[in-house]
Amino acid sequence: MWKVRDDEPQYAFLKESGAPEVNYYEAPIDLIARSGGAVPAGREMFINEEPGVGSNPNRNKQHAFHFTADNCIGCHACEAACSEKNDNPAHISFRSVGYVEGGSYPDFKRMNISMACNHCDDPVCLKGCPTRAYTKHVEYGAVLQDPETCFGCGYCTWVCPYNAPQLDPIKGQVSKCNMCVDRLEVNLKPACVSACLGNALNFGVVEDLPENREQAKLSIPGFPSPEITHPNIRFQQTKRMPDEVTRTDGMAVKYHKDEQGEYRPVVDQKKGVEKRWGLDKLSSRENPLVIFTLVSQASLGAFAISTLGSAFALEPILALRSSALYVPFVALVVALAGVGMLMSATHLGKPLRFYRGFNNLRHSPVCREGLGMLLYMVFAGLHLLSVLPDNAVFQRWFGDWGHYPVAAAVLSTLALVSGAVGLYYMYRCYRIPARPFWNHWQTGSSFVGSALALGGIVCLWFMLLSAPASGAAENTVAMLALGGGLIVVAALIEGLGLWQHARAMNVANNEGSVSHYIQTTVFAKSYLLRNTLLLLSTVIALGLTLTQGGVATGLIAAALSLCVLAYAVIGRALFYVLVVPTTMPGAFFWKNKDFEEHARDIGLANLPQVGVVADLH
């Protein structure tokens, strides 16, 4: 238990609650009642590995922070108190103070915002975490996270709209605000609240207004939509702000008041309008995921084309499956899936704990994606073993081991189903309300298009290599028509998705619009190159369907392969670097990506006290 000082000031203690029975979202504030009595009252939390139950009379009620923006002076005492209590390094802060400002002299106004974890009613971090490192407790409604269970995938940092979970690239794990439950057990307010100089932060049972407060608003300028997670924080802001306020950090976002009086994010052209390549910015800490998604989709696409083509008796596919090259084809497909799984693991902060990625199949799309891809690789590998005895080279070296067509068919079907599940949840992983640029059906069309295009290239080359064995010239023509046709269909699917996505983001008036603005300025030439290569691939593929074979066929196929690979890699890299999350506003130095880049460029990041580390793990 937290040791209460003899001279503890009165303001540090929690007050008696006068809250109603339900919160704003009509959910019971009594968390035992909300759980239907499934969890007993008075259980031990083993805080700091110590037994015992505290004296707080409101222990099983949902608690919340109350922030009065009018009172915050931006002193950062709450940050310091939080970091000191949790022994955080300089680059990690569970609570941070940012600000927005607007107007002009002499009527210039600035509003400070102190923000930590909001211990939401519907915590998306808990649902997204594949390791089940998060738990929402009936004690205080605290959403607690265990860094030792975490393996550092960072998915919770993607889905949280408020930037509450903090990924430490040095330790390779996430940690976050724990509501100071050890202090709550002895009826003390959290450390950040007790340290607040301006009486801006307060804490207690949700919907129970602190003394001398008038409002319990759900949002203020810069705060993402509370509908995403139903956060347990309430605001007061009686001072009027200008109709448009800007952020002082490097994010190209400002907030404009709409007709209902709510502030909505819009584009702030901080990056200018010059069209650049941005090639030096295409690389990111998500590079392993670029490789994982592309090689996995290539594997899935190639296997699906082979399996479905055989089921529909397409002559080019049947010729490939009956040739000696089918075993190397399946071996390559399995190898690509294995490389994808390996790259997925290397993205983790703690790669050796990859096995924890299946702990939350009930909620996490990351778990379901991983399980689907793993089963696909296993079944495809077993399918490889079942068709190996049919291979002419194998028979020449090892003799006749029998034939297993039924097993091969069943295993290929299981692999196809598992791969489809894996691809679907790969798509679901990115339908995140906190990242509007991804939260569009175009993500799915991009993944399907990549699977068809890259898988089609793999099949095309194996069909061409197997063509001499098939004998008939018409088989070669059919192979070229099938391979080129797959690329055309893939390009049309991806092109349609990109067109609709650009239209939607251009008028979205959210962080997705900001991503599109950056796409058409900072990365404009790379964006244009990707689109040009996509169009060029379509033209070359159409030409390939019209060829009759010959010497030029190999050159055309090689040019097509390079175009497809180039637009896929550029497009997927843009996919990860362009996304702008719905994070809270930062300060000029702290939580400012532009300052972090500048600090790395001039060597200031070498000083640990600056709190800037490599954005990799």
N, C-alpha and C positions, 0 to 999 in steps of 0.2 A: 504494500500500500504506500501511497505517497505520504510523506511525512509533513504534517501541517505545522507550520511555525507557530510559536507562542504569540508572536506579534503580527500574525497574518492580518492584513487590512480587511475591513468589512466588505469593501467593493469586490474583493476576490472571491467571495462566497456566492453560490447560487441562491436565488430567492425561491420562495414557495410558489408553486405553479397555480395559475388561475385559468389555464387553457381550456378550450371546449373539448368535447369528446372526439371530434373528427377534425382533420386538417382541411386545407383549401381544396384538396382533390377528393374529399369525401372518404378518405381512408382513416380508420381508427388511429388515434394517437397512442392509445394503449397497445403496445406491440404484442403483449400476450394474447389480447383479444384478437388482434390482426392475424396471429398465427393459428387461431382456433384452438388455443390451449395446447398446441403440439409441443411447445417448449415450456418447461416449468419456470416459475418465478423463483428468484433467490438462488440461482445457480452460480457457481464460482466461475470467474473469467480467467483465473490464473494469470493475472497481469504481471508482467515481468517474472513469470514462472513462480509466482507466489500465490498460495491459496487464500481464501477468505472472501467475504462479501462486504461491500462498503455500506455506509450509513445513508446513502442518498435515497430519500423517500420516493423520488420520481424515476427510479432506476430503470423501469420498464416502459418509459414513455419516450416517444421520438423527440430528440433534442435538435436544435438548429442554431446556427449563427444568425445574428441580426446586425446588419451593417447600415450605419447612418452616414451616407456619403457627405452630407453637409458638414459633419464634424471632422472628417479625416484630413489631417494636415500633411500627410505624406512623409512622416518621420521615419517609417520603416521599423519602428520599435517592435511591431508584431512579428515581422520577419526575423529580427534578431532573437527575440524570445523563443520563437518556434525552433529556429536552427540550434540555439544553445541547448534547449531541453532535449532535442532529438539527436544532438551531436552530429549534425549534418556537415559535410564538407562544403567548401565555398561554392561549388557548382550545382548544389542541390538545395532547393528551398521548398518546403511544403506549402508555405504561404508567401505570396508575393503581392507587391503593391505596384499597380500600373495606373495610368491616367489617360483621360481624354480631355481635349480642350477645344475652344472655339470662340468666335466673336473677334472683335478688333478693338484696339485702344480707342476710348478708355473703358469700353465694356467688354473686356476680355475675361473669359472664365475658364477655370480648370476644375475638373472633378477627379479626385483620387478614388481608386477602387482597390480594396484589400480582399484577396480571394484565396481560399484554400479548397479542400475537398468539401462538397456540400452534402455528403452522406445521404444520397438520394433515395427516394421511395422505390424507384425503378433503376437500380444501378447497372448501367450498361457495361461497366468495367467487370462486374461480377459475372454477367452473362457471357461476355466475350472471352474472358480469361480461360485458356485451355488447360491450365494446371490446377484450377480451383484454389488459387492463392487468396481469393477474396471471400469474405463472409459478411453478411449483414446480420448483426446481432440484435436480439430483442432487448439487450441492455443498451439504452440510450439511442438505439437505432444506428449505432456506429457501423460504418462499412470499413472493416479492417482488412489489411493485406499483409500476408506473410512473405517477406523478401526471401526467406530460405526455401519456400516452396516454388517461388517464381524462377523461370529459366530464361527470362530476359527477351521474350519475343517482342515486347513493346506494343502488343495489340490493344491493351487497355489504354495506352496513350493515344491511340488512333481514335477510339470510340468515345472517349470522354470529351464532352464539349467544353470543359472548363480547364483543361490542362492540369488536372489535379495529380494523377499518377506521374511520378518522376522517374525516368529511366536513367540510371547511372551507367554511363558507358565504360567506366573504370571497373566497377564491380560486376557489371553485366546483369543487373537485376533492377527491378522496380520497387519503389517504396513510396509512401504517401502519408498524409495527415491521418493520425489515429484518434482524433477528437480529444486527445489527452484523457483517455478513459481512466487512467490511474488517478488523475486529479478529480475527475467527476465522482469517483467512488467515495471520496472523502468530502464531497459537496463543494469542491473548488471549481471555478471556471477554468477553461483552457488557458495555457500560458500566454498565447497571443492576446486573448481578451484582457487578462489581468495586466498586461504590459501596455495596453493602448493608452496613449497620453491624452488623446482628444475625446475620449468616451465615444468613439465611432463604432467600436466592436462591442457586441454584447452576446450573451449566450443563455439559453434556457430551453424549456419545453416549447416546441414549435407552436406558432400561433399565439403564444403568450407574450404580448408586447412588453418590452422593458419599460421601466419608469421614464417619464418625460418623452415618450415616443408617440407619434400620431399614426404612422403608416406601417403597413406590413406588405409592401409591394413585392411582386414576384420577379421584377426585373428593373434594371436601370440601363442607361446607354452603354453599349459594349457587352452586355450580358446576353449570351445565346438563348434561344427559345427554351423556356422551362418545360415545354411539352415533351422534350426529348427524354428527360430522365426524372421529372418531378423533383427538383432539388429542394433540400431542406435548408434554405436560406431566405431571409426576408430583408427587404430594403426600405430605407426612408430617404427621400430626396425631395425636399420642399423648395430648394432654391432652383429657379428656372434656368435651364441651360439653353444655348442657342439652338436654332433649328438644325444646324449641322455641326457636328463635332468630329475632330480628327484624332488619330492615334499618333503618339510621338515615337513609337517603335517603327521598324522598317516595313511592316506589313502594309500593303497597298489597300487599306480598308479605312473608310470613314463611315459615320453613322448619320443618317438623315431621318428627321421626324416625319412620319407619314400622317395621313388625315386623321387617324385614330389617336395620334399623340405618341405612338410607339416609335422608337428609334430602330431603323433597319440598316443593315450593312450595305454599302454601295462602294463602287470603285473609287479609289483615290490614286490619281496618276503620279505616284511618287517615283516610279521607275522611268518616267518620261515616255515619249511616244516613238523614240528611235527604234527601228527594226534591226535587231542584232541576231547573231548566231547563238550565243549563249552556250557554246560547246563546253567551256570550262565548268559550267554549272550542271551539265547533264549527269555527271557522276554523283552518286549519293550513297548514304549508308544502306539504301535499299537495293544496291546492285545485286546481292545474292538473290533477291526476290525477282529481279528482272530475268536472271538466268533460270531460276526455278520455274517461273510461270511459262516462259517460252519453251524450254526443253520439255517440260511436262506436257504442254499443249501439243507440241510436235509429236511426242510419243503417242498421246491419246488420239490425235488426228490420224496418224499413219495406221494405228491398229484398228480404229473404227472403220476407215476406208477399206482396209483389207478384209475385215470380218463381214461388214455389210455388203461389200462388193461380191464376196463369195456367196453370201446368202441370196443375193439377187442374180447370181450366175452371170456376172459381167465377165466377158471373155478375157480382157487384159488382167484382171485380178486372178481369175482361175489359172491363167498361164503362169503368173508369178507364183501362186501357191503350189503348183505342180512342179516347179523348177527347183534346182538345187539351191537357189538363192533365197528360198523362203526362210530357211533356218537362220542365215545371217541377218535377214530382214527382221525377224522377231527378236533375235539377239540384240540388234541395234535399238529396237523399240524398248526392250527391257532395260538396256544400258542407259538410254536417255531418261527413263523414269527414275533409275537409280541416281543419276547425276542430279536430277531435280530434287529428290529427297535429300541428297547430301547438301546441296546449296541451301535448301530450306533449313537444315540443321545448322549450317555455318552462320546463318543470319542471327541465330540465338546468342544472347549474351553468355549463356552457359550451355554450349553445344552438347556436352556429355550427359545433360539431363533431358535430352530429346524425348525419352520414353514417357515423360510426364505430360506430353502433349495430347494424351488421350483421356485425361482425367475428367473432362467436363462435356461428355458427349450429349448430355441432356440439353445444354444451352449453346455451347460455343461452336460457331461455324468453322473455326480454325481446327477444332478436334475432328469434325466430320470431314473436312477437306483432307486432313492428314490421313485419317483412317481409309477414306475412299481411295486415295492415291496409293497407300500402302497395299491394300487388298488388290488393286489393279496390278501393281507390280508383281505381287505374289502369284496371282492367277495367270498373268501373262508369262511369267517364268515357268510355271507348271505346264502351260500350253506349249512352251518351247520344248520342254522335256518330252511331251506327248507326241510331238511331230518329228522329233529328232530321229527316231528309228526309220522314218520314211525317207530320210535324206540319202541321196545316192552316194555321196562322199562318206557318210557315216557307215553305210552298208558295206562299202568297199574296204574300209579299215576294220570294222568290228563285226561284220556279218549281219544276218537277219535277226533282229530282236523282236519281231512282231509288228503289228499295226494296231493303232488305238484311235480310230476316227471318232468314236463316240465320246471318249474322254477329251479329245482335242476340241470337239465342238462344244461340249459343256463348259470346259475351262475358258474357251474364248468368249463364250456368252457371259460367264461370270466376270471375266476381266472387263468386258465392254460395259456391263451394268455398273460395276464398281468405279470404272473410270468416269462414267457419266455422273455418278454421285459426287465423285471428287471434283469434277469440273464445275458442277452446279454450286457446290459449297465454296469452291475457289471464287466464284462470282459473288456469292452471298457475303463473303468476307469483306467485300468492298462496298456493299450497299449500306453505307454508314451516314446517318443524318448529320453527324458532326463534321463530315467531309463532303460537302455538296458536289464538288467536282466529280467525285467517284459515284455519288448516289444517283445514278442514271442508268437506264437500260443499256446504254452504249458500252458500259463495262462488259456486259454479257456478249454483245455483238463483237466486241474486240477479241474476247477470249475464244469465241467460236470461230471467228474469222482467222485468228492465228492458228488454231488447231487445224482448220481445213487447209490453209495456205502452206504452213510448214510441214504438216503431215502429207499434203499433196506432193510437195517437193521430194520428200523421202520416197514416197511410192513411185513417183515419176522416174527417179533414177534407178530404182530396183526393177521397174518394169522395162526400162530401156536396156538394162544390163541382161535381163532375162529374155529379151526379144529374139536374139539369134537362135536360142534353143527352141523357141516356139515355131520357127520355120516360116509360116505364112506371112507375106508382106502386109496383108490386111490387119494382122494382129498388131504390128507396129503402128499403123495408122490409128487403130482403135486406142492403143495405149497413149499416144500423143493427144488424141481428142479427149480422153478421160483425164489425163494429167493437167492439160491446159484448161479444160472445163472446170476442174476443181478450183484452180487458182482464180479463174474469173468469178466464180460464185463466191469464193472467200473475199475477194477484193470488193465485190458489190455489197456483201454483208457489212464489211468493215467501213466502206465508204459511206453507206447509208447511215450507219451509226454515228460516224464522225460528223456528218452534215447535220443531223438532227441534234446531236450533242452541242455543236457550236451554236446553233440557233437558240437552244434552250438556255445555255450559259450566258449568251449575249444579253438576254433580257431578264435573267433570274433575279437580279438585285440581291445577291448574297455572296458568300465567299467563292462560290462557283464562278460568278462573273469576274471576280478578281483573278482567279486562275486563268480564265480565258483572256483577260487583258494582258497578263504576263506572257501567255502563250503567243499572243500576236504582237508583242513588243520585244521583250527580253529574248525569247526563243523564236521569234518570227521566222527567221531564215531556216532554222532547223525544222520548224513546223511546216514551212512551205516545201522543204526538201522531202520530208516524209510523205506529204500529200502527192508530190510529183512522182516519187518512186512508186507509190500505190497506183497511180494512174498508168505509169509506164509498165508496171507489172501486168496490169489488165490488158494493155495493148500487146505486149509480148506473148502473153498466154493465149490471146485470141489468135495471134499469128501461129503459135505452136499447134493449135487445133486444126489449122488449115494446111500444115506441111504434110508431105508424103514420105518423110524419112530422108535419109541421106547424110552427107558429111556435115551439113550446116545444122542438123538437128541438135547435136551435142553442144554446139556453140550457143544456140538459142536457149537450150535448157540451162546452160551455165549462166547466161546473162539473166534469165528469169530467176534462178536460184539466188543470185547475188542481190537482185532488186528486192525480192521478197524478204530475204534475211535482213537487209539494210533497213527497210521501212518498218519491219517488226521490232528490231532492236531500238531504233530511234523513237518509235511510237511508244514502246513500253518504258523507256527511260523518261520520256516526257510525262507519261502517266504518273510516275512516282514523284518527280521533282516539281510538278505544277500544282499539286493539291495544296490548297490553303485551308487549314482547319478553322473551326469556330472557337478559337482560343480567346481568353480574356486579353485586354490590352496590356502591353508591357510598359516598361519605363524606357528612358533614353539609353541606359546602359543595360539594366537587368531585363532578361526575357526579350532581348532585341537581337534578332538574327543578323541584321546588318552590322551592329556593333561587334558581334562575335566574329563575323567574317573579317572585319577591319582589324580586330585584335589579333587574329591569326596572321594576317598579312604583315603587320608591323612588329610582330614578336611579343606584343603585350600579353598574349595568351600563355606565354611561358611562365608568367607569374601566377602561382596557384591561387593567390588571394583574389585575383580578378574574377575567378569563377567561370573561366572559359576552357573547355577541354575539347578534344577531337570528337566530332560528331559521328563516331564510329564505335562499334563494339564487336 
